[in-house]
Amino acid sequence: MRFSLVPRDSTFFDLFSESGQNTLRAAKMLDEMMATWPDDKDIGREILIAEQEGDRITHDIIKRLNSTFVTPFDREDIYGLATQVDDVVDYIEEAGDFLGLYQIEAPMEQSHALAEVLVSSCRELAEALSGLRGFKGL
C-alpha cells in the first residue's frame, strides 16, 4: 500500500475552475451590456446573479478550507486567491450598476475597449485557474 502526503481531494481545483468560468461569464455580460446600453437593461440582473454565484463559490472554498486539514497549497494563498477572484466579479457588477445609477445615456468608446480588455483578462484568468490542478502551464 502506497502512502502519499499529497492530498487527493480535487474539490479546491474544481471550485477555482468554476470561479474562473463565472468571472469570464460576468465579464462577457458586462461587455454585452456596454454594447447594448440602454436598450437592454436586463443584463444587469444576469450580472447580479453571476456575482451571487461568485459569492457562493467563494464561501464554498472558505468553508472547505476551514474543514480540511491538508490543502493542496498554502491556506493563505487559497484564501487570498478565492477572495480576489470574487472581487473581480464584485467590481464587474458594480460597474454595471453605475451605468444606471449615474444615468449614463451611452457608454463611451473607451468603455467598450476596456470591457474587451476585461474579457481577455478574465479569459486568461479562467484558463489559469483551470490549469491550477497539477500546476501545469502556470
C-alpha positions as YAML, in Angstrom:
chain: A
units: angstrom
residues:
- id: 1
  name: MET
  ca: [0.00, 0.00, 0.00]
- id: 2
  name: ARG
  ca: [1.34, 3.37, -1.02]
- id: 3
  name: PHE
  ca: [1.08, 6.37, 1.31]
- id: 4
  name: SER
  ca: [1.04, 9.91, -0.05]
- id: 5
  name: LEU
  ca: [1.28, 13.26, 1.71]
- id: 6
  name: VAL
  ca: [-0.25, 14.98, -1.32]
- id: 7
  name: PRO
  ca: [-4.00, 15.43, -0.86]
- id: 8
  name: ARG
  ca: [-6.15, 13.56, -3.36]
- id: 9
  name: ASP
  ca: [-9.15, 15.83, -2.86]
- id: 10
  name: SER
  ca: [-9.68, 17.83, -6.05]
- id: 11
  name: THR
  ca: [-12.55, 19.96, -4.74]
- id: 12
  name: PHE
  ca: [-10.45, 23.11, -4.41]
- id: 13
  name: PHE
  ca: [-9.35, 22.83, -8.03]
- id: 14
  name: ASP
  ca: [-12.91, 22.26, -9.21]
- id: 15
  name: LEU
  ca: [-14.15, 25.28, -7.25]
- id: 16
  name: PHE
  ca: [-11.35, 27.52, -8.58]
- id: 17
  name: SER
  ca: [-12.12, 26.41, -12.13]
- id: 18
  name: GLU
  ca: [-15.80, 27.15, -11.57]
- id: 19
  name: SER
  ca: [-14.88, 30.56, -10.14]
- id: 20
  name: GLY
  ca: [-12.77, 31.37, -13.19]
- id: 21
  name: GLN
  ca: [-15.58, 30.43, -15.56]
- id: 22
  name: ASN
  ca: [-18.03, 32.55, -13.56]
- id: 23
  name: THR
  ca: [-15.67, 35.53, -13.77]
- id: 24
  name: LEU
  ca: [-15.40, 35.12, -17.54]
- id: 25
  name: ARG
  ca: [-19.18, 34.86, -17.87]
- id: 26
  name: ALA
  ca: [-19.66, 38.08, -15.85]
- id: 27
  name: ALA
  ca: [-17.05, 39.93, -17.93]
- id: 28
  name: LYS
  ca: [-18.73, 38.87, -21.18]
- id: 29
  name: MET
  ca: [-22.08, 40.08, -19.87]
- id: 30
  name: LEU
  ca: [-20.58, 43.47, -18.93]
- id: 31
  name: ASP
  ca: [-19.09, 43.72, -22.42]
- id: 32
  name: GLU
  ca: [-22.51, 42.95, -23.88]
- id: 33
  name: MET
  ca: [-24.09, 45.48, -21.54]
- id: 34
  name: MET
  ca: [-21.70, 48.18, -22.76]
- id: 35
  name: ALA
  ca: [-22.64, 47.36, -26.36]
- id: 36
  name: THR
  ca: [-26.41, 47.35, -25.83]
- id: 37
  name: TRP
  ca: [-26.90, 50.00, -23.13]
- id: 38
  name: PRO
  ca: [-29.53, 51.46, -22.53]
- id: 39
  name: ASP
  ca: [-31.68, 49.22, -24.75]
- id: 40
  name: ASP
  ca: [-31.10, 46.01, -22.78]
- id: 41
  name: LYS
  ca: [-31.09, 46.68, -19.06]
- id: 42
  name: ASP
  ca: [-31.89, 43.04, -18.17]
- id: 43
  name: ILE
  ca: [-28.22, 42.12, -18.48]
- id: 44
  name: GLY
  ca: [-27.63, 43.90, -15.17]
- id: 45
  name: ARG
  ca: [-29.80, 41.31, -13.45]
- id: 46
  name: GLU
  ca: [-27.80, 38.49, -15.05]
- id: 47
  name: ILE
  ca: [-24.56, 40.09, -13.85]
- id: 48
  name: LEU
  ca: [-26.02, 40.30, -10.33]
- id: 49
  name: ILE
  ca: [-26.82, 36.57, -10.49]
- id: 50
  name: ALA
  ca: [-23.21, 35.88, -11.56]
- id: 51
  name: GLU
  ca: [-21.99, 37.99, -8.64]
- id: 52
  name: GLN
  ca: [-24.13, 35.98, -6.23]
- id: 53
  name: GLU
  ca: [-22.82, 32.77, -7.76]
- id: 54
  name: GLY
  ca: [-19.27, 34.06, -7.23]
- id: 55
  name: ASP
  ca: [-20.06, 34.70, -3.58]
- id: 56
  name: ARG
  ca: [-21.40, 31.15, -3.24]
- id: 57
  name: ILE
  ca: [-18.27, 29.66, -4.79]
- id: 58
  name: THR
  ca: [-16.02, 31.76, -2.55]
- id: 59
  name: HIS
  ca: [-17.97, 30.70, 0.54]
- id: 60
  name: ASP
  ca: [-17.68, 27.06, -0.54]
- id: 61
  name: ILE
  ca: [-13.90, 27.44, -0.90]
- id: 62
  name: ILE
  ca: [-13.55, 29.09, 2.51]
- id: 63
  name: LYS
  ca: [-15.83, 26.55, 4.17]
- id: 64
  name: ARG
  ca: [-13.80, 23.74, 2.61]
- id: 65
  name: LEU
  ca: [-10.59, 25.46, 3.69]
- id: 66
  name: ASN
  ca: [-11.79, 25.63, 7.29]
- id: 67
  name: SER
  ca: [-12.74, 21.95, 7.34]
- id: 68
  name: THR
  ca: [-9.72, 20.48, 5.53]
- id: 69
  name: PHE
  ca: [-6.55, 19.55, 7.37]
- id: 70
  name: VAL
  ca: [-4.23, 19.10, 4.37]
- id: 71
  name: THR
  ca: [-4.66, 21.54, 1.49]
- id: 72
  name: PRO
  ca: [-3.11, 21.39, -2.00]
- id: 73
  name: PHE
  ca: [-1.18, 24.62, -1.33]
- id: 74
  name: ASP
  ca: [-0.89, 27.24, 1.44]
- id: 75
  name: ARG
  ca: [-4.11, 28.17, 3.20]
- id: 76
  name: GLU
  ca: [-3.33, 31.87, 2.95]
- id: 77
  name: ASP
  ca: [-2.83, 31.55, -0.79]
- id: 78
  name: ILE
  ca: [-6.10, 29.66, -1.23]
- id: 79
  name: TYR
  ca: [-7.97, 32.26, 0.80]
- id: 80
  name: GLY
  ca: [-6.32, 35.19, -0.98]
- id: 81
  name: LEU
  ca: [-6.90, 33.77, -4.45]
- id: 82
  name: ALA
  ca: [-10.55, 32.94, -3.72]
- id: 83
  name: THR
  ca: [-11.38, 36.37, -2.33]
- id: 84
  name: GLN
  ca: [-9.52, 38.29, -5.01]
- id: 85
  name: VAL
  ca: [-11.21, 36.38, -7.84]
- id: 86
  name: ASP
  ca: [-14.52, 37.13, -6.13]
- id: 87
  name: ASP
  ca: [-13.56, 40.81, -6.00]
- id: 88
  name: VAL
  ca: [-13.24, 40.84, -9.81]
- id: 89
  name: VAL
  ca: [-16.88, 39.77, -10.18]
- id: 90
  name: ASP
  ca: [-17.93, 42.23, -7.48]
- id: 91
  name: TYR
  ca: [-16.29, 45.08, -9.42]
- id: 92
  name: ILE
  ca: [-17.88, 43.92, -12.67]
- id: 93
  name: GLU
  ca: [-21.30, 44.03, -11.02]
- id: 94
  name: GLU
  ca: [-20.52, 47.44, -9.55]
- id: 95
  name: ALA
  ca: [-19.55, 48.82, -12.97]
- id: 96
  name: GLY
  ca: [-22.84, 47.59, -14.41]
- id: 97
  name: ASP
  ca: [-24.74, 49.22, -11.54]
- id: 98
  name: PHE
  ca: [-23.02, 52.55, -12.15]
- id: 99
  name: LEU
  ca: [-24.46, 52.75, -15.66]
- id: 100
  name: GLY
  ca: [-27.96, 53.00, -14.20]
- id: 101
  name: LEU
  ca: [-27.01, 54.85, -11.03]
- id: 102
  name: TYR
  ca: [-25.36, 57.71, -12.88]
- id: 103
  name: GLN
  ca: [-27.93, 57.57, -15.69]
- id: 104
  name: ILE
  ca: [-25.36, 57.03, -18.41]
- id: 105
  name: GLU
  ca: [-27.01, 57.60, -21.78]
- id: 106
  name: ALA
  ca: [-24.43, 55.67, -23.76]
- id: 107
  name: PRO
  ca: [-21.02, 54.27, -22.74]
- id: 108
  name: MET
  ca: [-18.04, 55.95, -24.37]
- id: 109
  name: GLU
  ca: [-15.87, 54.14, -26.90]
- id: 110
  name: GLN
  ca: [-13.15, 53.77, -24.25]
- id: 111
  name: SER
  ca: [-15.61, 51.85, -22.06]
- id: 112
  name: HIS
  ca: [-16.12, 49.34, -24.84]
- id: 113
  name: ALA
  ca: [-12.36, 48.97, -25.25]
- id: 114
  name: LEU
  ca: [-11.87, 48.47, -21.50]
- id: 115
  name: ALA
  ca: [-14.66, 45.89, -21.41]
- id: 116
  name: GLU
  ca: [-12.88, 43.97, -24.18]
- id: 117
  name: VAL
  ca: [-9.63, 44.07, -22.19]
- id: 118
  name: LEU
  ca: [-11.55, 42.81, -19.16]
- id: 119
  name: VAL
  ca: [-12.98, 39.88, -21.14]
- id: 120
  name: SER
  ca: [-9.49, 38.97, -22.41]
- id: 121
  name: SER
  ca: [-8.06, 39.20, -18.89]
- id: 122
  name: CYS
  ca: [-10.84, 37.08, -17.43]
- id: 123
  name: ARG
  ca: [-10.36, 34.52, -20.20]
- id: 124
  name: GLU
  ca: [-6.69, 34.22, -19.17]
- id: 125
  name: LEU
  ca: [-7.71, 34.03, -15.50]
- id: 126
  name: ALA
  ca: [-10.22, 31.26, -16.20]
- id: 127
  name: GLU
  ca: [-7.61, 29.33, -18.16]
- id: 128
  name: ALA
  ca: [-5.03, 29.73, -15.38]
- id: 129
  name: LEU
  ca: [-7.49, 28.64, -12.70]
- id: 130
  name: SER
  ca: [-8.47, 25.60, -14.79]
- id: 131
  name: GLY
  ca: [-4.78, 24.72, -15.09]
- id: 132
  name: LEU
  ca: [-4.24, 25.02, -11.35]
- id: 133
  name: ARG
  ca: [-4.72, 21.26, -10.95]
- id: 134
  name: GLY
  ca: [-1.26, 19.85, -11.47]
- id: 135
  name: PHE
  ca: [0.19, 23.37, -11.74]
- id: 136
  name: LYS
  ca: [0.72, 22.96, -15.49]
- id: 137
  name: GLY
  ca: [1.45, 25.93, -17.71]
- id: 138
  name: LEU
  ca: [1.29, 28.45, -14.90]
...
